[in-house]
């Protein structure tokens, strides 16, 4: 399906009504835009934190120090002065790195830590982990840094974080410039060490018969890993490529041909390259990028089915949607899936001289441009200079953030080479299939109780409660009926009477009346079977002894009051541990024991 949009339609100014989807949100920054000036060499990545703050990253200079560079912006568009140095952080990974030292991709851990992935030295892979305040996390790798070298040249492109906190990166690696390119996918534990259970000691290399570029990564709900890219020099034109791996790193042979699926974009000439990949709630896969022909460059989308075959219901029966200007170029950089399953594509609108602006398009689920968004489905935003799009994200309220950088020579202040920029747009009244207020897991003696609350439900038939022991593979253990369609608050509970020893992972699969489904976040809780610890004497006066500890590991023993407030805390590496309780007033208390297998709780009475 090809859309050719007349030039004049898209140069009309932005705001029609405050709430029209695709228009700038004037409550953000200056009329919907922010500009963070400095001595930067480009914004390459952005990520949205759980609290709504926005992190941008690339390479830059601060107080004469060059290196990994991050800025953080508050939800209203103002700089976050509590982050680093007035909202900025720079890390010189190595003084010898020179221009190669830069952040390429960002991800945020559930606990708020920021993982920056990039390159240093002669294109080695570098990860840096930051605490929420911008300080380096010294518990990660060596002083917060992990450097990985596979072959001579390693070009990292993307990072993602699994529900269990493990970090996955991807890109290409070469021994020399004439080497046939090979993709790498590496998985690290959340402390920066290699995950020995993935591939060959944490690394998977995939060989291709032709030159390949890998530009993106996405994680499926079942733990499988997708990487996306292209064959840029395939005659007569480039191909979009998707590769899928099993959770432990082997190629998924049920996907495409030997784990790979590709599609020729422009059979009549030109080239194409892919930039981003996303997974729909139904398991279908969307890739976006750019293709070129005699008319110019075009924003291009492709949809694959879950098995890797092309989805003929998308576009004109070929699974491809191409959007271009009659007189200018349009580039696809980042694809997002809204909760109502509409598709957003952020990118760049440009000519071949000096014009370069943000571009944002929205498509219906079948690939048609959504005419209710922007102007005929597209919005162009002048960011005040030659602008490049680095990424985009969806806020929980449906608003859309697009990030990048802009260059405009300033004769008054020529030291500023470029600026980090953001734009925020209204997403409209996005119909949410379901909105969760919370989803929690609590141990109640010998059971684990799950509780969740919904704020809205749309055609909700039921929840399938799923449990796993690795945050990757899940099994359904119960069904809980839903409320159908409702805007009232609903509370749900389920008690798992057969939790496994160790860490239990839970998620909710919400299933609509028409069979469509979506997943909640994943929650985890440690569990020690009842009887695994004993307290004596009970009741006790001066001293309490805990038996049944695992002497092979260090246990954390805490005494809590009935409200859960911690009163005493000890560390022990023995099967039995005794401690004084003489400071406690008479009453009922709890002892919590936590080790690598989980948490056990027992009550006792202080006389």
N, C-alpha and C positions, 0 to 999 in steps of 0.2 A: 504494500500500500504506500503510495507516494503522495505527500502533501507539498504543493508549491504555494507558498504564501506571498501575496503581493507585498512589495517593499513598503509602500506608504502606510499600510494598515498597522505596521508594527513600530512606527516611529512616533505615533501619537502618544502624548504623555500618559503617565501611569495611573493616576487615581480616578476612578469613576464613582464608587461609593466606598466608605471605609471598610465594609465587610465583604466586598466582592472578592471572590477567590482569585489569587494571582496578583492582587495589587499590594503595594508596599504598606507595611504596618508603620504608621507615623508615630506610634508610641515607642518605637525602637530607634535609638540613636538620633541622628539628624534626618528627619523625614524618611525613616525606614532604613537608613544606611549608617555605617560607622567607618571611620578611617583612622588607623593606628600608624602614625608616621614613625620612620626610623631608618637606620642603615641596614636594610634587609636585602637579601638576595633571593627573594621569592617565597611565597607561601605555597607549600606542597600538600598540606593536610589539614584537616579539621576534625574535631570530635565534640559531641554534645555530652555534658556530664548529667548525672541523675538529678542534680539540683537546678538544671537549666542553664548553667554557665557554659560558655563556649570557649574551646581551646583551639587556637590556630598554631601551626608550626611549620618550620622550614629551616632556613639558615639565616643568621643575622649577626650583628655586632652590638655589643653593649659594653660601655666603659672600656673599649679597646680589646675586648675579648670576643673572638670569633668562634662559631660552632653551632651545635644544636640550639635552636631558638624557638621559644614558645611564648605566646601571649594569651591572657585569659580575659574574656569579656563577660560582664554581668548580663543578666537576662534583659535588662533595659537598654543595653548597648554601651554602657559606660565601662571603662577599664576597671578590672578587679584589683584594687590597690593592695589587697591582702595576699596577692599571688606574687611571689618572688620580689623583684625590685619594681614597684609601681606597676605591677601587672605583667612584667617581663622576666623571662628566665633564659640564661644562656649557659651552655655546658660545652667546654672545650674538651672533646673526647681525647684528642691528641694534638699537640702542637705541630706535628708533621703532616696533618691531614690536608691542610690548605683548603682549596675549593671543593674537595670531594666530601667534606664533612657536612652532612645535612640530614634533616628529618624528611622522610618520604611518606610515612603513614603513621596514624595515631589510633589508639584505642584506650578505653577507660575501664578499669576493673570495677567490680561491684562495690568494693570498699572505697572507691574514689581515687585510687592510685592511677597515675597516667603512664601508659607505656608508649614510648616514642621509638619508632623503628626507622632506621636509615642506613647510611653508608659512611665509612671513614677509610683512612689509609688509601690503599690502591683498590678501592671498591670492596672492602670487607663489609660484612653485615654487622650492624651495631644496634643494640637495644639499650635504652636508658629508661629507668623507672623513677617516677617522681611521686612524692607524697602530695596530698591535696593542697598543701600550702606552697608547692613549687620547689621544695627542697628535695635533693636527691635521696632516694630510698637506699640507705646503706646496706640493708639486708638482701638486696637484689644483686646477684652476680658478685663482682668485685667493686665495692664502693658505688653500687648502683648501675654499673655498666657491664654489658656482656658483648664481647667481640667474637664473631664466628667467621672462619675462613674455610670455604669448601674447595674452590679451585682458584686460579689466579685472579679472575674477574668475577665478581658476584654482584648482581644488580637486583637489590630488593625492591619490591613494588607495593606490598600490602601486608597488613597485620590484622589479626582478629583474635578475640578472646572467647574461649569456650565457657559454658556455664560453670565448669569446675575450676575456672581461673587459669587454665593452661593457655599458653600463648602460641599461636600458629602464624608463621610468616611464609611468604612465597616470593618467587622471582626467578631469574635465570642465572646460570653460571657458565663460564667459559674458561678453557685453558689458555687460549690465545684468540686473536681477533678472527682467525680463519676457522675456528672450531665450530662445528655444528652445535647450536645452542641446546642446552639442557635445562629443564626447569628443576628448581629445588622447592621442597616444602619441609619446613622444620617445625617441630613442636617442643616448646620449653615448658617446664614446670613454672609455677607462679613465682619461684625464687630465682629464676633465670637459669637453672640447670637443665640439661637435656632430658627430655622424657624418653627413657630407655625403652618404653613399651611401644614407641612409635617408630615404624620403619627400621632403619639400621642405626641403632643408638640415637634415635631422635630425628634422623634425616631421611628424606625420600628424594631420590633423583629419578627423573623420568626423561628418557631419550626420545627424540623426534627425528624423523627422516628428513626434515627440512628446517630452515630457520624459524624459530618461534619467539614470540614476545608474550610474557605473562604479566598482566597488569592489575589483577584483582583477586580477591578471595571472599568466599561466603561460607557460612556454616549452616548445615541443615539441622532440623530438629532431631533427627535420628542419629546425629553425631557424625554423619558423613561430611567430607570436606570438598568444596568446589573451588577450583581455580579457573580463572578466565583470561583469555588473551586472544592472539590472532597469529595466523601465518601471513606475515606482511608481504612476502615476495612470491606468493603462489600465483602462477600464471593461469588465466589472464588478469586476475585481480586477487585481493586479499580475502582471507576467510576469517570469520569469527570462530573461536575455539573455546570449548568447555571441557574440563577434565574432572572426574570425580574419584575420590579415594574413600575407602572404608575407614572406620574410626581408628584403626591401628596402622593405616598408611598404605595398605595394598590398593592397587587399582581396582575399582568396582567394575567387574566385567559385565554386570547387568546394565551398565550405562553405555549407550552408543556402541562403538566398536572398541573392545579392549579398554573400556574406561574413558574413551575420548569421543567427543562429538563436535563436528564442525560444519559450517555452511558457507558457501560461496555467496558473497554479498552483491557484487557488481559484475555479472558475467559478460557485460559488453565493454569492459575496460575500466580503468581507474584503479584505485587502491582502497583499502579499508583497514581500520584498526579499532580494537575494542578497548574500553576504558573501565567498565564497571559491571558488576554482576550482583543480582539479588534473587532471593527465593520467595515466591508467593506462598500464601498460607496453604494452598492446595498442592504444593510441591513443585509446580512449574517454575522454570528458571528464566529470568529476563536478563539479557545482556544489552549494554548500550555502548555506542562508540560513534565513529565518523566514517563515512564513505565518500568517495569522490568520483565524479564523472565530468563530462565536458561542461556541465552547467555550474560546477563548483562543488563545495563540500557540504554534506548533509548530516544532520542528526539521525542516527540509525538505531533501531531497536530490533532485537530478535527474541523470540520466545521458543524455548525447548520444553518438551514434555518431561515428566519425571524420569523416563527411561532414556532420555537423550535424543529422542526423535524430534523433528521439527513440528511445532504446533500449528496445524493448518487453520485453526480457528482464529489465529492472530494475523492481522493484515489481510492481504488479498489471496489467502489460501497458501501462501508460501512461508508464513511465519515471520515475515520481514515488514517493518514499517520505516519509511524514509521521509523525513521532513526537511525541506530546503526552502531558501529564499529565491525569488526570481532574480535578484540582483546582488545578493550578498551570501556569505557562508555561515553555516550553522554547525557547531561541534558538540557532540554528546560526551559528557565527562562522568556524571554520577547518576545512577538510577535508584529510585526509592519506591517502595510499595506502601501506599496509604492504608490505614485500617479498613477503609471501604473498598479496598483492592484496586483503586485507580492507580495509575502509574505516573510518577513524576520523573522528568529527566532534566537535569541542570547541565549547563554547558556555556558555550561562548558564541557570540554573534560578532562577525568581523568581516572586514574587507582585506585586501592584500596590501594596504598602504599604512593606515594608522588607526582606523576605527576598530575598537575591540570592547565589547560590553558583555555583561552577564545575560544569559538566556535561560529561561525556565519554561518548560512545556508540560502539559498534563494530558494524559490519554485515558480513555475508557478501557475497560478490561479487554475489549476486542481489538484494541489498537487504534480506534478512531480518536482524533483530537477532541478534547472536551471543550466545547464552545463556551461553557459557563466559566472557563478559567481564562484570566487575562484578556487578550484580544484574539479571538478565534483560536483559543487554546494555547496561546504563546504570550510570554511577557519578556520584553527587552528592557534592561536597566542600565542606564549610563552611570558608571561608578566614578567618573571624573578623570579618566585617563585611559591609557591602553591597559585593559583589564584581562586577567586570566582567571578562570574558575578552577578551584582546587578541590571542591567537594560540596556536599549538601547534607542536611539532616532534617528530620521531622521532630518537632517538639510534641510533647504529650497532648497539648491543646490543638494540634493540627496545623499550627503555623510552620512555615518552611524557612530554614536558614540556608543561605548560599554563601560560601566563603571563597576568598581568593586574594589576589593582590592587584595593584594598579600602579602604573608608572606614568608620571607626568613631570617633566623637567620644571624645576622651580628656580629661576635665576636669583631669587632673594635668598633661598636656602638650598644651595646645590648639594649639600652633604647628604640630603635625604634622597636615596636612590629609588625607593619604592615604598609603598604603604600596604599594610594588611587591611583588607576591607571585608565587610559583611553586609548582606542585605536580608531583611526579613519580610516575608509575604504572608498574607492571609491565606489559609488553606480552605476556608469556607466551612460550612456545617458538615463536617465529615461524619458520616454515619458509622458509629462504632458498633461492630457486632457484639462486643462486650467490653465493659470497663470495670477493672478490678480496683477496689480501694485498698485491699491487702490480701496476702496469701501467706500463711504462717504454719510452722510445724512445731509442736510442743510435746516433750516427753512427759507422760503421766504414769509414773511407776513402770509397769510392765508393757505399756502401750505407747503409741505415738498418735496424737490427735492433730488432724489438719483442720484449719479453719480459714475460710475466705469470705470476702464480702464483695458484692458487685454493686456498682452505682447505676449501670444501664445494661440491659440485655435486649438483643434483637433476634427473634426467632430461635431462641436457645432451647434445644431439645434436652440435652443433658451434658453433664461433665463426666468424662472418663478419668478416674484417678489413676495415675501411672507412677510406678516406683522402679528405681534402678539403683545399682550399687557403684556406678562410675560416672554418672551425669551424661552418659552417652547412649547406652542401651536401656530402654524402658519397657515395662510390661504393665498392662492394664490390670488393676486389682479390684476395681469397683466402679459402678455407675451411680451418679447422683443426679436426680432429675433437676432440670432447670426451670426458670420462671416464664419461659416463652419470650414475649416482648414486654419490657417494663422499664420505666424510668425511676422506679422506687428502689430503695436500698434493700438488698436481700443478703442474709447471713447463711452460710453453709458450713457443715461440719462432717468429718468422716474420721473414724478411729481405726487405725491399722493395728490389729491385734496380733499380727505376725511379722513385726519388723525384724530385719536381719541384724546380726551382730556387726558392729562397725557403723560406717556412715551410710545413711539411707537418703537417696535423692528422690524428690517428688515433683511432679508437674501435673497440670490440669489440661486435658484435651477437651476443649469446648466444641460441641458438635451442633450445628444448626439443623433445623427441620429438613432442609434440602440436602443434607449430607456434607456441606462445607464445614471446615473446622479451623480452629486456631489454637495455639498453645499459650499457656501462662508462662511466667518466669519459672525457673527451677529453684526450689528451696532444698536445703540439706540439713540433717540433724544426726549427731552421733548417738548410738544406742548401745548400752551394755545390758545384757539379759539380766532379769531379776535374780537375785541370789549370787551375782558375781562379786558383790562386796557384802561384808557383814560388819555391824557395829556392836561393840561390847565394852563395858557393860551398858545395858540400855534398860532402864534409866541409868544415868551416870552422874557423879558428883564433881570430881576433880580432874579426871583424865578419861579420854576416849581413845579406843583403839579401832583402827580400820583394818580388816583382813580381806584377802582375796585380790590384792593389787597385782598388777603384772610387773614382776621384778625386772623384766627385760627392757622396760621403757620407763621414762620419767612420768609420773602421775602428778596432776595438780589437784590438791585436796582443798576444798573451800567449805567453810561453815556459813550457812545462810540463815537469816530469820525467815519467818513464814511469808513475808512480803517479797523475799528474794534478795534482800540486801546482804552483800558480802560483809562478814564480820571478822573472819579469820581465814588465812590462806597459807598453805604449805606446799612444798615440793618433796616428792619421795621417789626413790628408785629401789623399792623393796617390796616383798609380798605382804608385809605387815608394817603399820606405822601408828605410833601413839603420840598424842599431844595433849596439852593442858587446856581445859575448858573452864578454869577457875574464874576467869574474867567475865563469864557469861552469867546473866541473871537467870533465875529459875524460869523454865518454860519449854516450849517445843521448838526444835530447830531442825535444819536439814543439812546433811553432808552431801556435797557434790564431788564426784571423782571423775576427772577427765583424763583420758589418755588417747593413744593413737586409734583405739577401737571405738571411741565414743564417750558418752557421759552416762554415769549411773548416779541416782539420787536415792537416799534413804533418810527417813526421819529418826530423830532420837529425842529423848526428854532429859533436860538438865534439872536435877533436883536442887 
